[in-house]
Amino acid sequence: MSPTSRFKFRLYVAGDTQNSAQARANLAAICRDHLPGQHEIGIVDVLKEQKRALADGIFMTPTLVTLGPGPVQKIVGTLSQTETVLQTLGLGQEMVTA
């Protein structure tokens, strides 16, 4: 993956629940620590945008959708397993330690 690749994320949350807040914080930390200046994050509150969530195939929250680079992927949960999230995003050990 190119060091100039820009990651685009959409995080689906349910209001200000504890799990939603934790997922927001964990995603922000991952991006700050491993993708500084290389990411965009959009937040969708499914309590306010139910039709959009259903149209996007979101049935559980929190759910992170990676829109790029690469194929669209979904990660369900609070994103607290940082290593698993990084592996799913294709960020190998060489990028994690860089």
Phi, psi and omega in degrees: 000135182292141178295346179263004178299137179253123180273134178242122182239149169230121181253120177265125182230167177244086178064219183253033179296162181301315180296321179295315179297320180294318179296318177301311182296318180294319178295317178299318179294317178300314181294318180297316186278329188240344182224046183299126179072008184237029184212156172229136180236126171248141180246132176239119176271110185292341176288334179261336184229059183300317183295321179295316180299314179296317179297329180273001177077029180261118182240351178222150176229155353286148175227129175260130175247125176267121183264349179169159357285168179083191183290155176293133179227155176237136175235121181260134176129187185276359178066027182281343177270080188305314182299319179295318179297314180298319178296318179298325180281354180081021178266094182293176183303328181296326178277329182296321184269353182286000000 
